[in-house]
Amino acid sequence: MSANSFSGQSAVSITPSDASGVALTRGVYIGGAGNLRVDMADGTTVTFSGLAAGVVHPLAVKRVYATSTTATGIIGVY
């Protein structure tokens, strides 16, 4: 497999929302440390506590909730 099969090809800023989802991500960049409440690719809702800033976390998510999300500068990597 090529390196590109695992790397991001594009990115978009994510505004957390309890009402709407996002296109399924390959990763999530966090600009400001905090908690991230998401719907995972399989539909599981989970809150990741204390995610580090400046890191692309390898999470396949389809929603980032406003409620319980304290992380900032969230970018979906595709």
C-alpha atoms as an extended CHARMM CRD file, in Angstrom:
* protein
*
        78  EXT
         1         1  MET       CA              0.0000000000        0.0000000000        0.0000000000  PROA      1               0.0000000000
         2         2  SER       CA              1.0960000000        3.5050000000       -0.6830000000  PROA      2               0.0000000000
         3         3  ALA       CA              1.6590000000        5.9990000000        2.1050000000  PROA      3               0.0000000000
         4         4  ASN       CA             -1.2990000000        7.9970000000        0.7310000000  PROA      4               0.0000000000
         5         5  SER       CA             -3.7170000000        5.2310000000        1.6800000000  PROA      5               0.0000000000
         6         6  PHE       CA             -3.1820000000        6.2730000000        5.3090000000  PROA      6               0.0000000000
         7         7  SER       CA             -2.5480000000       10.0110000000        5.0180000000  PROA      7               0.0000000000
         8         8  GLY       CA             -5.0630000000       12.7960000000        4.8020000000  PROA      8               0.0000000000
         9         9  GLN       CA             -5.7960000000       14.2660000000        1.3970000000  PROA      9               0.0000000000
        10        10  SER       CA             -7.8880000000       17.2490000000        2.5290000000  PROA      10              0.0000000000
        11        11  ALA       CA             -9.0910000000       18.9970000000        5.6570000000  PROA      11              0.0000000000
        12        12  VAL       CA            -11.9830000000       21.1750000000        6.7530000000  PROA      12              0.0000000000
        13        13  SER       CA            -12.7890000000       23.1080000000        9.9040000000  PROA      13              0.0000000000
        14        14  ILE       CA            -15.4940000000       21.4600000000       12.0280000000  PROA      14              0.0000000000
        15        15  THR       CA            -18.0150000000       23.4650000000       14.0130000000  PROA      15              0.0000000000
        16        16  PRO       CA            -19.3940000000       21.2090000000       16.7530000000  PROA      16              0.0000000000
        17        17  SER       CA            -23.1510000000       20.6660000000       16.4550000000  PROA      17              0.0000000000
        18        18  ASP       CA            -25.6610000000       18.5280000000       18.3160000000  PROA      18              0.0000000000
        19        19  ALA       CA            -27.9640000000       18.6070000000       15.2780000000  PROA      19              0.0000000000
        20        20  SER       CA            -25.8190000000       17.8120000000       12.2430000000  PROA      20              0.0000000000
        21        21  GLY       CA            -22.9640000000       15.5200000000       11.3370000000  PROA      21              0.0000000000
        22        22  VAL       CA            -19.8750000000       15.7270000000        9.1510000000  PROA      22              0.0000000000
        23        23  ALA       CA            -18.4670000000       13.6070000000        6.3570000000  PROA      23              0.0000000000
        24        24  LEU       CA            -16.7030000000       10.5780000000        7.8430000000  PROA      24              0.0000000000
        25        25  THR       CA            -13.1830000000       11.6360000000        8.8540000000  PROA      25              0.0000000000
        26        26  ARG       CA             -9.8690000000        9.7790000000        8.7100000000  PROA      26              0.0000000000
        27        27  GLY       CA             -8.6180000000       11.8360000000       11.6320000000  PROA      27              0.0000000000
        28        28  VAL       CA             -9.3850000000       14.8690000000       13.7680000000  PROA      28              0.0000000000
        29        29  TYR       CA             -6.9080000000       17.6620000000       14.4630000000  PROA      29              0.0000000000
        30        30  ILE       CA             -7.3160000000       19.4630000000       17.7920000000  PROA      30              0.0000000000
        31        31  GLY       CA             -5.9200000000       22.9900000000       17.9850000000  PROA      31              0.0000000000
        32        32  GLY       CA             -6.8230000000       23.6150000000       21.6330000000  PROA      32              0.0000000000
        33        33  ALA       CA             -6.7500000000       20.7870000000       24.1790000000  PROA      33              0.0000000000
        34        34  GLY       CA             -9.9750000000       19.5400000000       25.6990000000  PROA      34              0.0000000000
        35        35  ASN       CA            -12.7630000000       17.0030000000       25.5020000000  PROA      35              0.0000000000
        36        36  LEU       CA            -14.3040000000       15.7800000000       22.2670000000  PROA      36              0.0000000000
        37        37  ARG       CA            -17.7510000000       14.1550000000       22.1870000000  PROA      37              0.0000000000
        38        38  VAL       CA            -18.3250000000       12.3590000000       18.8890000000  PROA      38              0.0000000000
        39        39  ASP       CA            -20.2720000000        9.7300000000       17.0120000000  PROA      39              0.0000000000
        40        40  MET       CA            -17.7570000000        7.1740000000       15.7760000000  PROA      40              0.0000000000
        41        41  ALA       CA            -18.0350000000        5.5150000000       12.3470000000  PROA      41              0.0000000000
        42        42  ASP       CA            -19.9340000000        2.5750000000       13.8970000000  PROA      42              0.0000000000
        43        43  GLY       CA            -22.4880000000        4.9000000000       15.5320000000  PROA      43              0.0000000000
        44        44  THR       CA            -21.0770000000        4.6970000000       19.0540000000  PROA      44              0.0000000000
        45        45  THR       CA            -21.2010000000        8.0080000000       20.9380000000  PROA      45              0.0000000000
        46        46  VAL       CA            -18.1560000000        8.5910000000       23.1230000000  PROA      46              0.0000000000
        47        47  THR       CA            -16.4220000000       11.4820000000       24.8790000000  PROA      47              0.0000000000
        48        48  PHE       CA            -12.6330000000       11.5330000000       24.6180000000  PROA      48              0.0000000000
        49        49  SER       CA            -11.3220000000       13.4250000000       27.6510000000  PROA      49              0.0000000000
        50        50  GLY       CA             -8.2330000000       15.6160000000       27.6650000000  PROA      50              0.0000000000
        51        51  LEU       CA             -7.1830000000       15.2870000000       24.0310000000  PROA      51              0.0000000000
        52        52  ALA       CA             -3.8410000000       16.9490000000       23.3710000000  PROA      52              0.0000000000
        53        53  ALA       CA             -3.5530000000       20.0590000000       21.2290000000  PROA      53              0.0000000000
        54        54  GLY       CA             -1.5460000000       20.1430000000       18.0250000000  PROA      54              0.0000000000
        55        55  VAL       CA             -2.2020000000       16.4870000000       17.2030000000  PROA      55              0.0000000000
        56        56  VAL       CA             -4.1330000000       14.6890000000       14.4620000000  PROA      56              0.0000000000
        57        57  HSD       CA             -5.9820000000       12.0030000000       16.3930000000  PROA      57              0.0000000000
        58        58  PRO       CA             -6.7520000000        8.9060000000       14.2570000000  PROA      58              0.0000000000
        59        59  LEU       CA            -10.5200000000        8.9930000000       14.7520000000  PROA      59              0.0000000000
        60        60  ALA       CA            -13.1600000000        8.0870000000       12.1590000000  PROA      60              0.0000000000
        61        61  VAL       CA            -16.0360000000       10.2770000000       13.2940000000  PROA      61              0.0000000000
        62        62  LYS       CA            -19.3080000000       11.3090000000       11.6980000000  PROA      62              0.0000000000
        63        63  ARG       CA            -20.4480000000       13.9050000000       14.2490000000  PROA      63              0.0000000000
        64        64  VAL       CA            -18.7620000000       16.2650000000       16.6930000000  PROA      64              0.0000000000
        65        65  TYR       CA            -21.1980000000       17.3700000000       19.3840000000  PROA      65              0.0000000000
        66        66  ALA       CA            -21.3080000000       20.8900000000       20.8040000000  PROA      66              0.0000000000
        67        67  THR       CA            -22.4890000000       19.4880000000       24.1430000000  PROA      67              0.0000000000
        68        68  SER       CA            -19.5480000000       18.2120000000       26.2190000000  PROA      68              0.0000000000
        69        69  THR       CA            -16.9400000000       19.2690000000       23.6140000000  PROA      69              0.0000000000
        70        70  THR       CA            -14.4100000000       21.6840000000       25.0930000000  PROA      70              0.0000000000
        71        71  ALA       CA            -11.6180000000       21.2030000000       22.5520000000  PROA      71              0.0000000000
        72        72  THR       CA            -11.1610000000       24.0500000000       20.0710000000  PROA      72              0.0000000000
        73        73  GLY       CA             -9.7010000000       24.5060000000       16.6160000000  PROA      73              0.0000000000
        74        74  ILE       CA            -11.2180000000       21.2150000000       15.4270000000  PROA      74              0.0000000000
        75        75  ILE       CA            -10.3540000000       20.1680000000       11.8820000000  PROA      75              0.0000000000
        76        76  GLY       CA            -11.5720000000       17.0500000000       10.1150000000  PROA      76              0.0000000000
        77        77  VAL       CA             -8.8840000000       15.2920000000        8.0780000000  PROA      77              0.0000000000
        78        78  TYR       CA            -10.1010000000       13.3560000000        5.0260000000  PROA      78              0.0000000000
